[in-house]
Amino acid sequence: MEGNLLLAARPTSSSTGKPLLIFKQIAAALAVESEQAAQGRYRRKVGNLGGGNASYDGTP
């Protein structure tokens, strides 16, 4: 279930072209210490399904 929730948190917004949640926000929600930890968890649970850049967090 966690993988599905993580996957749902990362789709790109049609209005901004950026992910709905950045890994900093996901890290806070998962209570992990860093964005990198959240990215690692995302990759383990979801994988790189789209072949896109999973490390892109949407920040300028």
PDB file of N, CA, C, O and CB in Angstrom:
ATOM      1  N   MET A   1       0.824  -1.185   0.000  1.00  0.00           N
ATOM      2  CA  MET A   1       0.000   0.000   0.000  1.00  0.00           C
ATOM      3  C   MET A   1       0.877   1.261   0.000  1.00  0.00           C
ATOM      4  O   MET A   1       0.537   2.252  -0.646  1.00  0.00           O
ATOM      5  CB  MET A   1      -0.942  -0.009   1.211  1.00  0.00           C
ATOM      6  N   GLU A   2       1.989   1.224   0.715  1.00  0.00           N
ATOM      7  CA  GLU A   2       2.855   2.402   0.758  1.00  0.00           C
ATOM      8  C   GLU A   2       3.356   2.769  -0.642  1.00  0.00           C
ATOM      9  O   GLU A   2       3.435   3.949  -0.983  1.00  0.00           O
ATOM     10  CB  GLU A   2       4.045   2.153   1.699  1.00  0.00           C
ATOM     11  N   GLY A   3       3.690   1.776  -1.440  1.00  0.00           N
ATOM     12  CA  GLY A   3       4.135   2.037  -2.803  1.00  0.00           C
ATOM     13  C   GLY A   3       3.081   2.756  -3.615  1.00  0.00           C
ATOM     14  O   GLY A   3       3.398   3.668  -4.379  1.00  0.00           O
ATOM     15  N   ASN A   4       1.831   2.357  -3.458  1.00  0.00           N
ATOM     16  CA  ASN A   4       0.734   3.013  -4.175  1.00  0.00           C
ATOM     17  C   ASN A   4       0.568   4.462  -3.736  1.00  0.00           C
ATOM     18  O   ASN A   4       0.315   5.341  -4.560  1.00  0.00           O
ATOM     19  CB  ASN A   4      -0.573   2.251  -3.958  1.00  0.00           C
ATOM     20  N   LEU A   5       0.709   4.709  -2.441  1.00  0.00           N
ATOM     21  CA  LEU A   5       0.590   6.080  -1.938  1.00  0.00           C
ATOM     22  C   LEU A   5       1.746   6.948  -2.434  1.00  0.00           C
ATOM     23  O   LEU A   5       1.551   8.102  -2.814  1.00  0.00           O
ATOM     24  CB  LEU A   5       0.548   6.086  -0.401  1.00  0.00           C
ATOM     25  N   LEU A   6       2.947   6.379  -2.426  1.00  0.00           N
ATOM     26  CA  LEU A   6       4.096   7.126  -2.938  1.00  0.00           C
ATOM     27  C   LEU A   6       3.937   7.424  -4.422  1.00  0.00           C
ATOM     28  O   LEU A   6       4.243   8.525  -4.878  1.00  0.00           O
ATOM     29  CB  LEU A   6       5.393   6.348  -2.695  1.00  0.00           C
ATOM     30  N   LEU A   7       3.468   6.460  -5.157  1.00  0.00           N
ATOM     31  CA  LEU A   7       3.239   6.656  -6.584  1.00  0.00           C
ATOM     32  C   LEU A   7       2.195   7.745  -6.823  1.00  0.00           C
ATOM     33  O   LEU A   7       2.345   8.559  -7.734  1.00  0.00           O
ATOM     34  CB  LEU A   7       2.796   5.342  -7.240  1.00  0.00           C
ATOM     35  N   ALA A   8       1.150   7.762  -6.018  1.00  0.00           N
ATOM     36  CA  ALA A   8       0.092   8.767  -6.158  1.00  0.00           C
ATOM     37  C   ALA A   8       0.594  10.167  -5.808  1.00  0.00           C
ATOM     38  O   ALA A   8       0.043  11.155  -6.293  1.00  0.00           O
ATOM     39  CB  ALA A   8      -1.099   8.406  -5.268  1.00  0.00           C
ATOM     40  N   ALA A   9       1.627  10.266  -4.976  1.00  0.00           N
ATOM     41  CA  ALA A   9       2.141  11.567  -4.555  1.00  0.00           C
ATOM     42  C   ALA A   9       3.047  12.211  -5.590  1.00  0.00           C
ATOM     43  O   ALA A   9       3.320  13.408  -5.493  1.00  0.00           O
ATOM     44  CB  ALA A   9       2.886  11.426  -3.261  1.00  0.00           C
ATOM     45  N   ARG A  10       3.520  11.470  -6.567  1.00  0.00           N
ATOM     46  CA  ARG A  10       4.509  11.982  -7.496  1.00  0.00           C
ATOM     47  C   ARG A  10       4.046  12.318  -8.910  1.00  0.00           C
ATOM     48  O   ARG A  10       4.882  12.751  -9.703  1.00  0.00           O
ATOM     49  CB  ARG A  10       5.560  11.025  -7.591  1.00  0.00           C
ATOM     50  N   PRO A  11       2.770  12.151  -9.286  1.00  0.00           N
ATOM     51  CA  PRO A  11       2.432  12.499 -10.670  1.00  0.00           C
ATOM     52  C   PRO A  11       2.626  13.996 -10.917  1.00  0.00           C
ATOM     53  O   PRO A  11       2.554  14.807  -9.994  1.00  0.00           O
ATOM     54  CB  PRO A  11       0.979  12.092 -10.990  1.00  0.00           C
ATOM     55  N   THR A  12       2.863  14.327 -12.136  1.00  0.00           N
ATOM     56  CA  THR A  12       3.075  15.718 -12.517  1.00  0.00           C
ATOM     57  C   THR A  12       1.747  16.446 -12.613  1.00  0.00           C
ATOM     58  O   THR A  12       0.785  15.946 -13.198  1.00  0.00           O
ATOM     59  CB  THR A  12       3.830  15.807 -13.848  1.00  0.00           C
ATOM     60  N   SER A  13       1.710  17.629 -12.034  1.00  0.00           N
ATOM     61  CA  SER A  13       0.527  18.478 -12.117  1.00  0.00           C
ATOM     62  C   SER A  13       0.383  18.991 -13.540  1.00  0.00           C
ATOM     63  O   SER A  13       1.358  19.433 -14.147  1.00  0.00           O
ATOM     64  CB  SER A  13       0.611  19.658 -11.111  1.00  0.00           C
ATOM     65  N   SER A  14      -0.815  18.933 -14.064  1.00  0.00           N
ATOM     66  CA  SER A  14      -1.030  19.417 -15.429  1.00  0.00           C
ATOM     67  C   SER A  14      -0.909  20.936 -15.524  1.00  0.00           C
ATOM     68  O   SER A  14      -0.604  21.464 -16.593  1.00  0.00           O
ATOM     69  CB  SER A  14      -2.400  18.979 -15.929  1.00  0.00           C
ATOM     70  N   SER A  15      -1.142  21.636 -14.428  1.00  0.00           N
ATOM     71  CA  SER A  15      -1.084  23.099 -14.490  1.00  0.00           C
ATOM     72  C   SER A  15       0.331  23.645 -14.320  1.00  0.00           C
ATOM     73  O   SER A  15       0.660  24.676 -14.907  1.00  0.00           O
ATOM     74  CB  SER A  15      -1.979  23.690 -13.430  1.00  0.00           C
ATOM     75  N   THR A  16       1.180  22.975 -13.524  1.00  0.00           N
ATOM     76  CA  THR A  16       2.526  23.495 -13.285  1.00  0.00           C
ATOM     77  C   THR A  16       3.621  22.690 -13.981  1.00  0.00           C
ATOM     78  O   THR A  16       4.717  23.201 -14.209  1.00  0.00           O
ATOM     79  CB  THR A  16       2.798  23.528 -11.808  1.00  0.00           C
ATOM     80  N   GLY A  17       3.331  21.437 -14.317  1.00  0.00           N
ATOM     81  CA  GLY A  17       4.341  20.578 -14.909  1.00  0.00           C
ATOM     82  C   GLY A  17       5.321  20.018 -13.898  1.00  0.00           C
ATOM     83  O   GLY A  17       6.319  19.402 -14.270  1.00  0.00           O
ATOM     84  N   LYS A  18       5.041  20.230 -12.620  1.00  0.00           N
ATOM     85  CA  LYS A  18       5.913  19.751 -11.541  1.00  0.00           C
ATOM     86  C   LYS A  18       5.182  18.675 -10.739  1.00  0.00           C
ATOM     87  O   LYS A  18       3.953  18.613 -10.763  1.00  0.00           O
ATOM     88  CB  LYS A  18       6.349  20.928 -10.610  1.00  0.00           C
ATOM     89  N   PRO A  19       5.932  17.828 -10.030  1.00  0.00           N
ATOM     90  CA  PRO A  19       5.281  16.809  -9.192  1.00  0.00           C
ATOM     91  C   PRO A  19       4.375  17.449  -8.143  1.00  0.00           C
ATOM     92  O   PRO A  19       4.628  18.565  -7.689  1.00  0.00           O
ATOM     93  CB  PRO A  19       6.337  15.929  -8.502  1.00  0.00           C
ATOM     94  N   LEU A  20       3.322  16.734  -7.765  1.00  0.00           N
ATOM     95  CA  LEU A  20       2.396  17.259  -6.758  1.00  0.00           C
ATOM     96  C   LEU A  20       3.093  17.465  -5.418  1.00  0.00           C
ATOM     97  O   LEU A  20       2.863  18.469  -4.744  1.00  0.00           O
ATOM     98  CB  LEU A  20       1.203  16.314  -6.586  1.00  0.00           C
ATOM     99  N   LEU A  21       3.942  16.518  -5.031  1.00  0.00           N
ATOM    100  CA  LEU A  21       4.708  16.642  -3.788  1.00  0.00           C
ATOM    101  C   LEU A  21       6.187  16.482  -4.100  1.00  0.00           C
ATOM    102  O   LEU A  21       6.570  15.623  -4.895  1.00  0.00           O
ATOM    103  CB  LEU A  21       4.250  15.587  -2.735  1.00  0.00           C
ATOM    104  N   ILE A  22       7.017  17.310  -3.475  1.00  0.00           N
ATOM    105  CA  ILE A  22       8.453  17.149  -3.635  1.00  0.00           C
ATOM    106  C   ILE A  22       8.947  16.195  -2.555  1.00  0.00           C
ATOM    107  O   ILE A  22       8.258  15.960  -1.562  1.00  0.00           O
ATOM    108  CB  ILE A  22       9.191  18.523  -3.559  1.00  0.00           C
ATOM    109  N   PHE A  23      10.142  15.648  -2.753  1.00  0.00           N
ATOM    110  CA  PHE A  23      10.652  14.648  -1.815  1.00  0.00           C
ATOM    111  C   PHE A  23      10.864  15.218  -0.415  1.00  0.00           C
ATOM    112  O   PHE A  23      10.850  14.462   0.556  1.00  0.00           O
ATOM    113  CB  PHE A  23      11.954  14.072  -2.331  1.00  0.00           C
ATOM    114  N   LYS A  24      11.058  16.510  -0.289  1.00  0.00           N
ATOM    115  CA  LYS A  24      11.167  17.120   1.042  1.00  0.00           C
ATOM    116  C   LYS A  24       9.847  16.946   1.799  1.00  0.00           C
ATOM    117  O   LYS A  24       9.848  16.637   2.991  1.00  0.00           O
ATOM    118  CB  LYS A  24      11.539  18.631   0.929  1.00  0.00           C
ATOM    119  N   GLN A  25       8.737  17.143   1.111  1.00  0.00           N
ATOM    120  CA  GLN A  25       7.414  16.972   1.730  1.00  0.00           C
ATOM    121  C   GLN A  25       7.143  15.498   2.033  1.00  0.00           C
ATOM    122  O   GLN A  25       6.580  15.162   3.074  1.00  0.00           O
ATOM    123  CB  GLN A  25       6.307  17.535   0.810  1.00  0.00           C
ATOM    124  N   ILE A  26       7.547  14.634   1.120  1.00  0.00           N
ATOM    125  CA  ILE A  26       7.358  13.200   1.332  1.00  0.00           C
ATOM    126  C   ILE A  26       8.186  12.728   2.513  1.00  0.00           C
ATOM    127  O   ILE A  26       7.720  11.918   3.315  1.00  0.00           O
ATOM    128  CB  ILE A  26       7.732  12.408   0.069  1.00  0.00           C
ATOM    129  N   ALA A  27       9.421  13.232   2.630  1.00  0.00           N
ATOM    130  CA  ALA A  27      10.290  12.869   3.753  1.00  0.00           C
ATOM    131  C   ALA A  27       9.636  13.234   5.082  1.00  0.00           C
ATOM    132  O   ALA A  27       9.674  12.454   6.034  1.00  0.00           O
ATOM    133  CB  ALA A  27      11.658  13.566   3.627  1.00  0.00           C
ATOM    134  N   ALA A  28       9.040  14.415   5.142  1.00  0.00           N
ATOM    135  CA  ALA A  28       8.367  14.844   6.377  1.00  0.00           C
ATOM    136  C   ALA A  28       7.181  13.935   6.693  1.00  0.00           C
ATOM    137  O   ALA A  28       6.968  13.567   7.848  1.00  0.00           O
ATOM    138  CB  ALA A  28       7.892  16.310   6.254  1.00  0.00           C
ATOM    139  N   ALA A  29       6.419  13.575   5.677  1.00  0.00           N
ATOM    140  CA  ALA A  29       5.245  12.720   5.888  1.00  0.00           C
ATOM    141  C   ALA A  29       5.642  11.312   6.318  1.00  0.00           C
ATOM    142  O   ALA A  29       4.934  10.672   7.095  1.00  0.00           O
ATOM    143  CB  ALA A  29       4.406  12.652   4.615  1.00  0.00           C
ATOM    144  N   LEU A  30       6.783  10.829   5.808  1.00  0.00           N
ATOM    145  CA  LEU A  30       7.250   9.483   6.156  1.00  0.00           C
ATOM    146  C   LEU A  30       8.077   9.474   7.438  1.00  0.00           C
ATOM    147  O   LEU A  30       8.430   8.412   7.952  1.00  0.00           O
ATOM    148  CB  LEU A  30       8.072   8.903   5.015  1.00  0.00           C
ATOM    149  N   ALA A  31       8.382  10.663   7.949  1.00  0.00           N
ATOM    150  CA  ALA A  31       9.217  10.810   9.148  1.00  0.00           C
ATOM    151  C   ALA A  31      10.601  10.202   8.933  1.00  0.00           C
ATOM    152  O   ALA A  31      11.144   9.539   9.817  1.00  0.00           O
ATOM    153  CB  ALA A  31       8.537  10.151  10.359  1.00  0.00           C
ATOM    154  N   VAL A  32      11.165  10.437   7.741  1.00  0.00           N
ATOM    155  CA  VAL A  32      12.542  10.042   7.474  1.00  0.00           C
ATOM    156  C   VAL A  32      13.415  11.289   7.543  1.00  0.00           C
ATOM    157  O   VAL A  32      12.916  12.410   7.441  1.00  0.00           O
ATOM    158  CB  VAL A  32      12.675   9.333   6.083  1.00  0.00           C
ATOM    159  N   GLU A  33      14.707  11.092   7.715  1.00  0.00           N
ATOM    160  CA  GLU A  33      15.592  12.209   8.018  1.00  0.00           C
ATOM    161  C   GLU A  33      15.970  13.102   6.841  1.00  0.00           C
ATOM    162  O   GLU A  33      16.382  14.244   7.048  1.00  0.00           O
ATOM    163  CB  GLU A  33      16.813  11.686   8.612  1.00  0.00           C
ATOM    164  N   SER A  34      15.840  12.606   5.611  1.00  0.00           N
ATOM    165  CA  SER A  34      16.304  13.415   4.485  1.00  0.00           C
ATOM    166  C   SER A  34      15.485  13.139   3.229  1.00  0.00           C
ATOM    167  O   SER A  34      14.759  12.151   3.124  1.00  0.00           O
ATOM    168  CB  SER A  34      17.783  13.147   4.213  1.00  0.00           C
ATOM    169  N   GLU A  35      15.640  14.066   2.282  1.00  0.00           N
ATOM    170  CA  GLU A  35      15.011  13.884   0.983  1.00  0.00           C
ATOM    171  C   GLU A  35      15.567  12.637   0.300  1.00  0.00           C
ATOM    172  O   GLU A  35      14.835  11.900  -0.360  1.00  0.00           O
ATOM    173  CB  GLU A  35      15.224  15.125   0.097  1.00  0.00           C
ATOM    174  N   GLN A  36      16.870  12.410   0.468  1.00  0.00           N
ATOM    175  CA  GLN A  36      17.508  11.249  -0.145  1.00  0.00           C
ATOM    176  C   GLN A  36      16.932   9.955   0.412  1.00  0.00           C
ATOM    177  O   GLN A  36      16.760   8.986  -0.327  1.00  0.00           O
ATOM    178  CB  GLN A  36      19.021  11.290   0.077  1.00  0.00           C
ATOM    179  N   ALA A  37      16.635   9.929   1.702  1.00  0.00           N
ATOM    180  CA  ALA A  37      16.020   8.740   2.298  1.00  0.00           C
ATOM    181  C   ALA A  37      14.633   8.508   1.711  1.00  0.00           C
ATOM    182  O   ALA A  37      14.248   7.369   1.448  1.00  0.00           O
ATOM    183  CB  ALA A  37      15.932   8.883   3.832  1.00  0.00           C
ATOM    184  N   ALA A  38      13.885   9.589   1.506  1.00  0.00           N
ATOM    185  CA  ALA A  38      12.557   9.468   0.897  1.00  0.00           C
ATOM    186  C   ALA A  38      12.672   8.989  -0.549  1.00  0.00           C
ATOM    187  O   ALA A  38      11.864   8.175  -0.996  1.00  0.00           O
ATOM    188  CB  ALA A  38      11.807  10.818   0.954  1.00  0.00           C
ATOM    189  N   GLN A  39      13.665   9.483  -1.282  1.00  0.00           N
ATOM    190  CA  GLN A  39      13.871   9.044  -2.663  1.00  0.00           C
ATOM    191  C   GLN A  39      14.232   7.566  -2.711  1.00  0.00           C
ATOM    192  O   GLN A  39      13.745   6.833  -3.572  1.00  0.00           O
ATOM    193  CB  GLN A  39      14.970   9.877  -3.335  1.00  0.00           C
ATOM    194  N   GLY A  40      15.081   7.131  -1.792  1.00  0.00           N
ATOM    195  CA  GLY A  40      15.462   5.724  -1.743  1.00  0.00           C
ATOM    196  C   GLY A  40      14.273   4.839  -1.444  1.00  0.00           C
ATOM    197  O   GLY A  40      14.107   3.775  -2.043  1.00  0.00           O
ATOM    198  N   ARG A  41      13.453   5.282  -0.522  1.00  0.00           N
ATOM    199  CA  ARG A  41      12.253   4.518  -0.187  1.00  0.00           C
ATOM    200  C   ARG A  41      11.316   4.451  -1.378  1.00  0.00           C
ATOM    201  O   ARG A  41      10.741   3.402  -1.666  1.00  0.00           O
ATOM    202  CB  ARG A  41      11.534   5.136   1.018  1.00  0.00           C
ATOM    203  N   TYR A  42      11.163   5.575  -2.072  1.00  0.00           N
ATOM    204  CA  TYR A  42      10.330   5.620  -3.270  1.00  0.00           C
ATOM    205  C   TYR A  42      10.837   4.617  -4.300  1.00  0.00           C
ATOM    206  O   TYR A  42      10.058   3.842  -4.855  1.00  0.00           O
ATOM    207  CB  TYR A  42      10.311   7.042  -3.868  1.00  0.00           C
ATOM    208  N   ARG A  43      12.143   4.633  -4.553  1.00  0.00           N
ATOM    209  CA  ARG A  43      12.714   3.721  -5.547  1.00  0.00           C
ATOM    210  C   ARG A  43      12.530   2.259  -5.150  1.00  0.00           C
ATOM    211  O   ARG A  43      12.254   1.413  -6.000  1.00  0.00           O
ATOM    212  CB  ARG A  43      14.196   4.020  -5.742  1.00  0.00           C
ATOM    213  N   ARG A  44      12.684   1.962  -3.856  1.00  0.00           N
ATOM    214  CA  ARG A  44      12.507   0.575  -3.406  1.00  0.00           C
ATOM    215  C   ARG A  44      11.059   0.126  -3.527  1.00  0.00           C
ATOM    216  O   ARG A  44      10.790  -1.010  -3.918  1.00  0.00           O
ATOM    217  CB  ARG A  44      12.975   0.421  -1.961  1.00  0.00           C
ATOM    218  N   LYS A  45      10.128   1.008  -3.193  1.00  0.00           N
ATOM    219  CA  LYS A  45       8.711   0.638  -3.200  1.00  0.00           C
ATOM    220  C   LYS A  45       8.085   0.711  -4.586  1.00  0.00           C
ATOM    221  O   LYS A  45       7.261  -0.131  -4.942  1.00  0.00           O
ATOM    222  CB  LYS A  45       7.945   1.531  -2.259  1.00  0.00           C
ATOM    223  N   VAL A  46       8.472   1.713  -5.368  1.00  0.00           N
ATOM    224  CA  VAL A  46       7.825   1.968  -6.651  1.00  0.00           C
ATOM    225  C   VAL A  46       8.722   1.574  -7.812  1.00  0.00           C
ATOM    226  O   VAL A  46       8.235   1.080  -8.829  1.00  0.00           O
ATOM    227  CB  VAL A  46       7.442   3.434  -6.766  1.00  0.00           C
ATOM    228  N   GLY A  47      10.016   1.783  -7.675  1.00  0.00           N
ATOM    229  CA  GLY A  47      10.928   1.562  -8.785  1.00  0.00           C
ATOM    230  C   GLY A  47      10.887   2.744  -9.715  1.00  0.00           C
ATOM    231  O   GLY A  47      10.220   3.740  -9.437  1.00  0.00           O
ATOM    232  N   ASN A  48      11.576   2.643 -10.790  1.00  0.00           N
ATOM    233  CA  ASN A  48      11.596   3.712 -11.778  1.00  0.00           C
ATOM    234  C   ASN A  48      10.679   3.307 -12.927  1.00  0.00           C
ATOM    235  O   ASN A  48      11.139   3.036 -14.036  1.00  0.00           O
ATOM    236  CB  ASN A  48      13.052   3.998 -12.284  1.00  0.00           C
ATOM    237  N   LEU A  49       9.391   3.268 -12.652  1.00  0.00           N
ATOM    238  CA  LEU A  49       8.409   2.731 -13.582  1.00  0.00           C
ATOM    239  C   LEU A  49       8.372   3.443 -14.920  1.00  0.00           C
ATOM    240  O   LEU A  49       8.281   2.800 -15.965  1.00  0.00           O
ATOM    241  CB  LEU A  49       7.066   2.786 -12.968  1.00  0.00           C
ATOM    242  N   GLY A  50       8.442   4.757 -14.898  1.00  0.00           N
ATOM    243  CA  GLY A  50       8.315   5.507 -16.133  1.00  0.00           C
ATOM    244  C   GLY A  50       9.622   5.731 -16.847  1.00  0.00           C
ATOM    245  O   GLY A  50       9.634   6.273 -17.953  1.00  0.00           O
ATOM    246  N   GLY A  51      10.730   5.327 -16.241  1.00  0.00           N
ATOM    247  CA  GLY A  51      12.020   5.574 -16.842  1.00  0.00           C
ATOM    248  C   GLY A  51      12.420   7.034 -16.763  1.00  0.00           C
ATOM    249  O   GLY A  51      13.453   7.434 -17.301  1.00  0.00           O
ATOM    250  N   GLY A  52      11.594   7.837 -16.086  1.00  0.00           N
ATOM    251  CA  GLY A  52      11.886   9.255 -15.948  1.00  0.00           C
ATOM    252  C   GLY A  52      12.870   9.512 -14.836  1.00  0.00           C
ATOM    253  O   GLY A  52      13.434   8.580 -14.263  1.00  0.00           O
ATOM    254  N   ASN A  53      13.075  10.764 -14.533  1.00  0.00           N
ATOM    255  CA  ASN A  53      14.029  11.157 -13.516  1.00  0.00           C
ATOM    256  C   ASN A  53      13.351  11.164 -12.161  1.00  0.00           C
ATOM    257  O   ASN A  53      12.724  12.156 -11.789  1.00  0.00           O
ATOM    258  CB  ASN A  53      14.631  12.532 -13.830  1.00  0.00           C
ATOM    259  N   ALA A  54      13.467  10.071 -11.414  1.00  0.00           N
ATOM    260  CA  ALA A  54      12.806   9.949 -10.117  1.00  0.00           C
ATOM    261  C   ALA A  54      13.411  10.874  -9.085  1.00  0.00           C
ATOM    262  O   ALA A  54      12.793  11.126  -8.050  1.00  0.00           O
ATOM    263  CB  ALA A  54      12.875   8.525  -9.625  1.00  0.00           C
ATOM    264  N   SER A  55      14.611  11.389  -9.338  1.00  0.00           N
ATOM    265  CA  SER A  55      15.239  12.259  -8.365  1.00  0.00           C
ATOM    266  C   SER A  55      14.784  13.714  -8.520  1.00  0.00           C
ATOM    267  O   SER A  55      15.028  14.532  -7.633  1.00  0.00           O
ATOM    268  CB  SER A  55      16.747  12.169  -8.490  1.00  0.00           C
ATOM    269  N   TYR A  56      14.133  14.042  -9.623  1.00  0.00           N
ATOM    270  CA  TYR A  56      13.642  15.397  -9.808  1.00  0.00           C
ATOM    271  C   TYR A  56      12.569  15.696  -8.780  1.00  0.00           C
ATOM    272  O   TYR A  56      11.564  14.990  -8.698  1.00  0.00           O
ATOM    273  CB  TYR A  56      13.099  15.596 -11.230  1.00  0.00           C
ATOM    274  N   ASP A  57      12.782  16.739  -7.998  1.00  0.00           N
ATOM    275  CA  ASP A  57      11.823  17.021  -6.932  1.00  0.00           C
ATOM    276  C   ASP A  57      10.904  18.192  -7.213  1.00  0.00           C
ATOM    277  O   ASP A  57      10.059  18.522  -6.381  1.00  0.00           O
ATOM    278  CB  ASP A  57      12.550  17.276  -5.671  1.00  0.00           C
ATOM    279  N   GLY A  58      11.048  18.825  -8.365  1.00  0.00           N
ATOM    280  CA  GLY A  58      10.131  19.903  -8.737  1.00  0.00           C
ATOM    281  C   GLY A  58      10.536  21.269  -8.244  1.00  0.00           C
ATOM    282  O   GLY A  58       9.834  22.243  -8.516  1.00  0.00           O
ATOM    283  N   THR A  59      11.644  21.383  -7.529  1.00  0.00           N
ATOM    284  CA  THR A  59      12.066  22.692  -7.053  1.00  0.00           C
ATOM    285  C   THR A  59      12.857  23.384  -8.147  1.00  0.00           C
ATOM    286  O   THR A  59      13.535  22.733  -8.942  1.00  0.00           O
ATOM    287  CB  THR A  59      12.904  22.574  -5.757  1.00  0.00           C
ATOM    288  N   PRO A  60      12.766  24.710  -8.185  1.00  0.00           N
ATOM    289  CA  PRO A  60      13.472  25.460  -9.234  1.00  0.00           C
ATOM    290  C   PRO A  60      14.972  25.388  -9.069  1.00  0.00           C
ATOM    291  O   PRO A  60      15.710  25.965  -9.868  1.00  0.00           O
ATOM    292  CB  PRO A  60      13.034  26.910  -9.235  1.00  0.00           C
TER     293      PRO A  60
END
